[in-house]
């Protein structure tokens, strides 16, 4: 018993192409913005005191 595809091969390629285009553009952009946000969050000025406290305890 073999499995029959739910949608045709052409439709599968259209879905793949659309998902690939989304991943190449918006997903990459959102990951870049998230990464920059995390870096800026950890380097914000109010965090400096909390970063010095563990260093003084050694």
Backbone as JSON, one array per atom type, in Angstrom:
{
  "sequence": "XXXXXXXXXXXXXXXXXXXXXXXXXXXXXXXXXXXXXXXXXXXXXXXXXXXXXXXXXX",
  "N": [[0.85, -1.17, 0.0], [0.79, 2.03, -1.02], [1.45, 5.46, -0.26], [-0.48, 8.14, -1.36], [0.17, 11.37, -2.67], [-1.15, 14.29, -1.09], [-1.55, 16.76, -2.28], [-0.84, 17.97, -5.6], [2.33, 17.72, -7.4], [3.13, 20.14, -8.56], [1.76, 22.04, -7.04], [2.95, 21.56, -4.59], [5.55, 22.46, -5.11], [5.01, 25.16, -5.48], [4.2, 25.9, -2.91], [6.55, 25.31, -1.52], [8.3, 27.14, -2.77], [7.15, 29.57, -2.01], [7.42, 29.44, 0.8], [10.19, 29.29, 0.97], [10.95, 31.76, -0.09], [9.85, 33.44, 1.86], [11.4, 32.65, 4.09], [13.91, 33.44, 3.23], [13.71, 36.19, 3.29], [11.87, 37.69, 5.24], [12.08, 36.11, 7.6], [14.83, 36.03, 8.01], [15.33, 38.74, 8.37], [13.82, 39.22, 10.71], [15.17, 37.57, 12.57], [17.65, 38.85, 12.62], [16.99, 41.39, 13.65], [16.06, 40.59, 16.18], [18.44, 39.5, 17.28], [20.11, 41.79, 17.39], [18.59, 43.3, 19.16], [18.79, 41.72, 21.52], [21.54, 41.91, 22.04], [21.8, 44.72, 22.46], [20.13, 44.93, 24.69], [21.53, 43.53, 26.67], [23.76, 45.13, 26.94], [22.93, 47.53, 27.98], [23.0, 50.65, 29.84], [21.99, 50.58, 32.55], [22.48, 48.03, 33.39], [25.07, 47.75, 34.13], [25.85, 47.95, 36.88], [24.8, 45.59, 37.95], [26.4, 43.8, 36.62], [28.89, 44.29, 37.69], [28.72, 43.48, 40.35], [28.96, 40.53, 40.74], [31.62, 40.32, 39.97], [33.02, 41.66, 41.95], [32.65, 39.98, 44.1], [34.43, 37.91, 43.9]],
  "CA": [[0.0, 0.0, 0.0], [1.61, 3.23, -1.13], [0.78, 6.71, 0.1], [-0.68, 9.08, -2.46], [0.32, 12.75, -2.2], [-2.41, 15.0, -0.85], [-1.63, 17.77, -3.34], [0.02, 17.66, -6.73], [3.73, 18.15, -7.3], [3.23, 21.57, -8.9], [1.3, 22.8, -5.87], [3.98, 21.41, -3.57], [6.65, 23.34, -5.47], [4.58, 26.54, -5.22], [4.26, 26.09, -1.46], [7.97, 25.32, -1.18], [8.86, 28.39, -3.25], [6.64, 30.65, -1.16], [8.06, 29.32, 2.11], [11.61, 29.6, 0.79], [11.06, 33.21, -0.25], [9.6, 34.01, 3.19], [12.56, 32.37, 4.94], [15.05, 34.22, 2.76], [13.54, 37.63, 3.48], [11.32, 38.14, 6.52], [12.61, 35.36, 8.73], [16.2, 36.5, 8.21], [15.23, 40.09, 8.93], [13.35, 39.15, 12.1], [16.25, 37.02, 13.4], [18.67, 39.88, 12.76], [16.47, 42.39, 14.59], [16.05, 39.96, 17.5], [19.82, 39.4, 17.75], [20.56, 43.14, 17.74], [17.86, 43.66, 20.38], [19.37, 41.01, 22.67], [22.85, 42.52, 22.31], [21.58, 46.03, 23.06], [19.53, 44.74, 26.01], [22.56, 43.12, 27.64], [24.76, 46.18, 27.09], [22.31, 48.79, 28.38], [23.74, 51.26, 30.95], [21.51, 50.17, 33.87], [22.94, 46.66, 33.67], [26.48, 47.79, 34.51], [25.99, 47.67, 38.3], [24.56, 44.16, 38.16], [27.53, 43.05, 36.07], [30.05, 44.49, 38.56], [28.54, 42.81, 41.64], [29.61, 39.22, 40.83], [33.07, 40.46, 39.82], [33.56, 42.07, 43.26], [32.54, 38.9, 45.08], [35.56, 37.0, 43.78]],
  "C": [[0.9, 1.24, 0.0], [0.77, 4.46, -0.79], [0.69, 7.61, -1.12], [-0.5, 10.5, -1.92], [-1.03, 13.46, -2.09], [-2.63, 16.06, -1.92], [-0.63, 17.42, -4.42], [1.43, 18.21, -6.56], [3.9, 19.62, -7.62], [2.82, 22.43, -7.71], [2.32, 22.71, -4.74], [5.15, 22.34, -3.85], [6.27, 24.81, -5.24], [4.63, 26.85, -3.73], [5.71, 26.19, -1.02], [8.6, 26.66, -1.58], [8.41, 29.55, -2.38], [7.29, 30.62, 0.22], [9.54, 29.68, 2.04], [11.82, 31.1, 0.66], [10.82, 33.92, 1.09], [10.81, 33.83, 4.09], [13.76, 33.21, 4.52], [14.91, 35.7, 3.08], [13.11, 37.96, 4.91], [11.88, 37.39, 7.72], [14.04, 35.81, 9.04], [16.2, 37.89, 8.84], [14.81, 40.04, 10.4], [14.41, 38.56, 13.02], [17.35, 38.04, 13.63], [18.23, 40.95, 13.76], [16.45, 41.83, 16.0], [17.45, 39.9, 18.08], [20.35, 40.77, 18.18], [19.87, 43.61, 19.02], [18.43, 42.99, 21.62], [20.72, 41.62, 23.04], [22.68, 43.87, 22.98], [20.98, 45.91, 24.46], [20.59, 44.38, 27.05], [23.6, 44.21, 27.87], [24.18, 47.52, 27.54], [22.99, 49.33, 29.65], [23.27, 50.81, 32.34], [21.98, 48.79, 34.3], [24.36, 46.65, 34.23], [26.69, 47.44, 35.98], [25.8, 46.19, 38.58], [25.71, 43.31, 37.62], [28.76, 43.19, 36.95], [29.93, 43.72, 39.87], [29.18, 41.43, 41.7], [31.14, 39.33, 40.7], [33.7, 40.85, 41.14], [33.53, 40.93, 44.27], [33.68, 37.89, 44.99], [36.72, 37.62, 44.47]]
}
